Amino acid sequence: MSISRLNSTSDRFWQNEKFENIEGPITLEYENLPVMEALTCYMCKKPFSSPAVRLHCNHVFCKKDISNFISNGNIICPFCPKKILQTSYVIDKNIENIMDTLRIYCPNKYLGCVWIDTRKKLKNHLKEECQYVPYSCPYENCNFSGLIKDKMKHESNCIWRSYECMWGKKHFQGCQKDKEEHEKTCIYQPVKCSNPNCLEENIPKCDLTDHLWHCEHQTKDLDWIIKKSDYLFDLEEDKINKLKDQCKKNDDIINYLEDSIVKLKEKIKFLEKQRDACKESKKTQFYWNPCDKAQQLQLSHSNLVVKHTGDGTWASVRAIKAIPDEAESFYFEVKILKSNESWKYSCSVGICTANAPLTQDIPPGCRNEWCIFNNGSTNANHEEMEYNCKMKKNDTIGCYFDAKEGTLYFIKNDSYTNVNIRNIPLDEPLFPFVGAFKGTELYTNFGKKPFLFDTSNFIAVDNDQDHPLNS
């Protein structure tokens, strides 16, 4: 019987199914039946793949072939002058059924498989039965390639197969190549007691010494007594060393707890001062002084909102009173409601003395002022520094003054910045102040409402040298 070898790379079994350890395309061999020519696509000259479609002119093609033909702009049947009507496609089930009844050889015939049956059964054969499907060892680092029929033999002997020690409760995991060496040195390997009369045979190697000291069949001569004394002494010494280590750990824990208690006491003390300061501030509330401001500034009824309504002059306003001498710290926040984005300098927040000028030329920055500008730069008594900490509309600028250290820290929204001004002289009263340029509007919170930033976090500064505020 002659064989017609046809390359059916688009065969439906191969196109729509994935078989383990098989990669397409494959070559299918059909028996050379008289109907073979009638079951070949006019275009690809291969057995019909699924689905096969029949045009209204009765010519039959693989659907993918005629679809590609039409997508290239062709509208006339390649074998007759009739126009192709795509809507007249008809899937020819009869051809598909006939193709499934054709007898076909296994694609692995040339590897030794002698299977031959209908094409419909090919899928199951390749997936479940064929022993000549190409096979690669699944274990990492193994490069073995062969056939499925070699799988069991290879994997039982593969040195890269997973290995787990049978004695040590999964204490060792590796490959078969490590098995022999590991079993020679495994401390959990079962051994027999060396005393002839002892019946213990499954003693873990690591427990053998302890067993021998207690074995009732052990010869207890003078040499044995000396060795056991040394052994017991070593055991007790190990216990003492462990107790010493534990005591040291306990001492470390106690020291840590004592340090924590000290820090908590300091924080409680700080919070108590904050509480007292809040009570005092309620008696004499801070607000902007309507009599100590530039004429370009307009204050709200509460004297907390500052709005620049004048010309292009930089204008400032001081608080109604100076920071109290007894206060160890002072904090307030300013929210930017409106900002003149066309100018580098739009607003400033900080502290100043009573003789600092209320109006300045652009760029601002005079003596007796310590502040931050919206562009991130600072003025420290007429010395400007640039920082990458810009503020814009709806941002809140926090200003924390540590009166003990003479340091002014700045907060953006609810986070620390790396911006601070140190060594501020304390020989004159210091007032909170804000400066603004035309078109700017600011709202100030002196503590009448909850602050956006938790000021209790500043207690960490005193004890943490790596704290951002100590940088």
N, C-alpha and C positions, 0 to 999 in steps of 0.2 A: 504494500500500500504506500503510495507516494504521500509526501508531506508538503503542505504549503506553509512556509514560515512567514508570518505577517506581524509586523511591528505595530501593536495596538496600544500605543502609549495613552490613548484617551479612553481605553476600555473602562466601562463603568465600575468594574470591580476595583480597578486601580485608582480611578479618579475619586471615588466616593468613600473608599474604605482605607484604613491604615492598619497594617499588620505588623506585629512585633518582629523586630530585627529584619524588616524588609524595606528596601528603598526602591522607588520607581525611577524611570519607567522600566517596564519589563517587556520581554518578547514572548508572545503567545503563539503556539503552533496548533493549527487546526488540521483535522483530517481533510483531505482534498475531496470533498463531496461534489457531486455535479451541481448542487445549488450554490456553491461557493461564490461564483461570479455574480449571481443575482443578489447576494447579501453583502456586496462590497459597495462602499460609498463612491459615487461618481467623481467626487472631488479629491478626497484624500487617498483613494484606492486602497482603503483598509476596511476590515470588517466594521459594520456599523457599531458606533458607540451609542450609549443610551443618553438622551432619547434620539431616535431617528424620526425625521419629519418628512412628510410628503407634501409637495406643492400641488397647486390646482392643476398643473400640467402633468401630474403623476410621476414626476422625477423625485427620487428619494435621496436625501443627504443626511449626514450627521448634522444635528442642529447647530453645533458650534461652528462647523465649516460654512454652512450657508449664512449664518449670522455674521461671521467675519467677512464673507463675500459682499453682503449687503451694506455693512458698515463702511466698506471702502468705496461706496457710491455706485455700486452695480445694481441695476434694477431689472435686468433681463436674465432669464434662466440660462446658465452656461451651456445647456445642451439643446435648447430650443429657443425660438424667437419670442416666446410668450413673456409678458411682463410679470414680475414677481409681486404678488400681493402678500405682504407680511401678515396681514390679518387672516389669510387663508391657510396658515400653517396647520397641519394636522399631525399629531404624534401617532406614528404607526406602531401600535402595540403588537400587531401580528409579527412584524419583523423582529421586534425585541424578543418575543416569545420563541421565535424560531432560532434566534442567535443563542438563546439560553439552552437550547436542546442540542447544539453542536458539541461534538466530542472534542476535547482539547487536552493537550499534554501539560503536565506541570511545568511551570517556568524554570524549575530547578532540575529539569531532565538531564542537563549536561553536567550536573553535580552528582547524579546517580539516582534520582527519583524516577520510578517507573510508573507513577500514577497517570491514568488517563480516564477522563469521565466528562460529563457535560459541563459546559461553561458555568452553569448555575451553581455547581458544587465547588467551583474553584476557591471561592472565598473561604468556605469552611475548611477545605483541605489545607490551604496555606496557614490558616490560623490555628488549627487544632491537630492536624495529622502529619504534615510534611516534616520529615526528619532532616531534610537537606536545605532548610532555610539558613542563610548566613547567620552566624552567631558571634557576638563579641562578649568577652568576659565582663561582667558588671562591676567587678571589684576595682577600686582605685589603684592605679599604678600597674595594673596587669594589662599587657598588650596582646593577649591571646585572641586570635580570631579563628573561627572554624565553622562547623555546622551544628545545628540543634542536637543532632545525635551524639555529638561529642560533649555536650553541656554537662551532663551528670558526672562523667569521668573526670573532666577537667576541674570542675568546681570542688570535687571531693579532694583533689590533690593540689589545688591552687595555693601557692605560698602567700598570696595576698588576701586569702579568705579570712574573715574576721575570726579572732580567737579571744576567748575570755577564760581566765583562770577558773578552774573548777573547784578550787579549794578556798580561795580567799574572799568569797562574797563580793565578787566583781571589783576586787581591789586592783586588778590588772586587766587591761584590754589592749589588744594589738592585732597582729596578723599571725598566720600559721608559721611564718618563718621565724617568729620570735618564741614559738612555743617551747622548743627544746631547751634553749638557753634559759628561759624563765623558770621552767620546772626544775632546773638544776639548783637555782638559787631561791626559789619561793619559800618564804618563812612559814607559810601555812601548809606546806606539804606534809601529809601524814607520815609519821615515822613510828617505829616500834621501840618500846623501852629496851634499853641495853641490858637490863637485868634478866637473866635467863628464865627465872621463875615468874616474871611479871607477864600478864596476858594482855596488857594494854598495847594495841597496835595502831591506833588512829590518833596519835598525839600530834598536834601541830608542832612543827619544828621549833617555832618560837616559844612554845610552852614546855619543851622537853627538859630544860634545866630546872625549872620549877617543879616539874613532876619528879625528877630524880631526887630532889631534896626531901620529898615527902613519900617516896615509894617505900612501901614496907618490905620490899625484897632487896633494898639497897644494903650493902655491907657497911656497917657503921663502925669503922675503925678510927684510930686517932687522926689519920690523914683526912678522913671524911669529916670528922668533927671540926677540924681546923678550917677546912674549906667552907663548911656550912656557916661557921661563925663569921668568916669574912663575907660570905654572901649576905647573911642577915645584917651585918654591919653596913654593907653597901646599900641594902634596901632602906634601912633606917636613915642613912645619910641622904639618900634621894628624897625621902619624905620630908626631912628637915629642910633641904634646899627648896623643895616645892612650897613648904610653909613660909619660908623666908620670902620667896618670890610673891606669894599671895599677900603677905604682910606689906611688902613694898607697894604692891598695887593698891592695897587698902589705904596706905598712907597717901598715895597720889590722889585717890578719890577724895579722901578727907581734905587734903589741901585744895583740891578743885572746888569742893563744896564750900570751904571757908572763904575762898576768893569770891565765889558766887554770892555768898551772903554779904560780903563787904560791898560788892557792886550793887546788890539790891538795896542795901541800906543807903548808899549814895544816891541811887535813883529815887528812893522814897524821899530822901531829904530834898533832892532837887524838885520833885513833884510837889512837895509841901510848899516850897518857896514859890513855885509857879502858881499854886492855888492861892497863896497869900497875895501874890502880885495881881492875880485876876480879881481878887476881892477889892484890892486897893484901886485897881484901874476902873472898877465899876463906880467907885466913889468919885473919882476924878477922871472921867473918860477922855481919851485922846481924840482929837479931830484937827482939821486944818484951820489955821488961824486966819480969819478973814481980814485981820488988820496987819498981817505980816505976809503979804503976798504981792506979786507983781500985778499991775493993773490989767495986763493982757489975760489974766486968768479969771475964770468965773467959777464960783463954788455953788454946790447944790444946797438945798435947805438944811440938810444934815451936816454940811461941811465935810463930806467924805468923798464926793465926786468932784474932780478937778477937770475943767475944760478950758482949752486955749482958744480964745475967740478973737485975739488981736492980730497984729501984723507979724512979720517974720522975725520977731525977737524971741530969744530963749528966755522963758519965764519960770520962776520957782515960787514955792510956798512952803513955809515952815509949820510945824505942828504947834498947837496951842501952848505947849510947855515942853521943857527939856526932859530928857530921860532922867528919872530920879537917881540921885547919887547912891542911894542904898540898893538900887537894883543891880544884881549881878549879871543880868542879861535882859535883852529887850528884843521883841520880834513883832513885825507887822508885814502885811502883804498888800501888793498893789496889782490889780488886774487891768490889763490894757483893753479898754472898751473900743477905742478908735485909735488908729495910728496913721501918721503921715508917711506913707511908704515911699514917697518921692525924695525923702531926705534921709541921709545916713543916721542923723541924730533925731530921734522922735521924742524920747522921754528918758528920764533918769530917776533912780530910786536910791536913797542912802541916808546919811546923816551929815549934819553940818553944824558949824558954830553960829552964834547970833549975828556975827558981823560978815557972814558970807553974802555976796551980792544976790539980789533977787532977779536981776536981768543980766544977760550976757550976750555977746556976739557969738555967731556960729564960726567954728565949732566951740561948744561950751567946755568948761573945765577950768575952774578957778581954785584959788587957795581956800583952805578951811572947809573943803568939801571932800567927802569920801563916798563914792557912789558907783553904780553900774549903769551903763547906757543900754538902750535896746539893741544896739549892734554888737553887744558883747564886750565892749571895751570898758575900762574903769578909769575913774579919776581919783587919784590919791594925793590930795593937797597939791593939785596942779601937775601931777605926774601921771601921764596916760599909759595904760597897758592894754594890749590887744589880746582877747580870748575868743575862742570859737564857741560862743554861747549866745546866739542871737535870740531875741524875743520878738514876737509878732502879735498881731491882734488876737485877743482871747487868751493869751498866755498870762500866767500869774507870776510875779516876781516877789520872792520872799527875801526879807532883809533881817538877818539875825546878828545882833551885836552882843559880843561877849565882853562885858565891861571889866572883868577880871584880867583878861589878856589883852584888851584893846584891839580885838580882831573883829572884822565885819565879814560875815559869810553871806553868800547869795544862793537862793534856791530858785529853781525854775519849775513851776507847777508843783509837783509833790516829790521832787527828786533833788539830791545834792548836785551842785555843779562843782567844777574845780576852781571856781573863782573866789578869792578872798583877799581882803586888804588887812595887813597887819601893822602893828606899832602905831595905832592911832593915839595921839596924845589925849590924856584925860584931865588936863589942867583947866579946861573950859567946859561949860555946859554944852551938851550935844543934843541937837534937835533932829527928829525925823523930818525928811523933806522929800519932795518930788519936783522934778523939772520937766517942762514940756515945750514942744514946738507947735506952731499953728496947725489946727486940725486934730490935735491929740486930745483924747478924753480918758481919764483914769478913775478907777474906783479903789478906795482904800479900806482895808479891814484892820482895825487896831485891836481886835479881840472881841468885838461885840458879837460877832458870829464865829462859829468854829473855823479854825484855820484849815486850809487845804493840806498843809504840811504838818506832820506830827512833831512838835517841838521837843517832845520828851526824848526823841532819838539823839539829841545833842549830848545826853549824859554819857554816851559811848565815847565821845571825843577825848575825855580826860584820861581814859584807861587804854585806849587802842591807838598805838602809834601808827598803825597801817590804815586808820580811818581816813576816808576822803578829805575830811576837814583838817586833818593834820598833814596833808601832802604839801 
